[in-house]
Amino acid sequence: MAQFFPLFLLGALFGTLMDGSGSVDAIADRMTRRLGPGRAVLAVVLAGALAT
């Protein structure tokens, strides 16, 4: 567990930074507008890939 702690810590910090900056909302809004509600699953997968 201690070996992977820095990885988890950096992941949490990166997630907090992206959430605080509003970039996650911008990615989600753009994916929704471009793909439409009929392709919601694809939009979630692509937005997750971009956020990662």
LINDA-V438822 format. One record per pair of residues at least 6 apart in sequence whose C-alpha atoms are under 8 Angstrom apart, sorted by sequence separation. I is the first residue (numbers start at 1). GAP is how many residues later the second one is. If there is no record, write none. Layout:
{{I,GAP} {I,GAP}}
This chain:
{{18,6} {19,6} {32,8} {35,8} {32,11} {31,12} {28,15} {31,15} {28,16} {31,16} {28,19} {27,20} {27,23} {27,24} {24,27}}
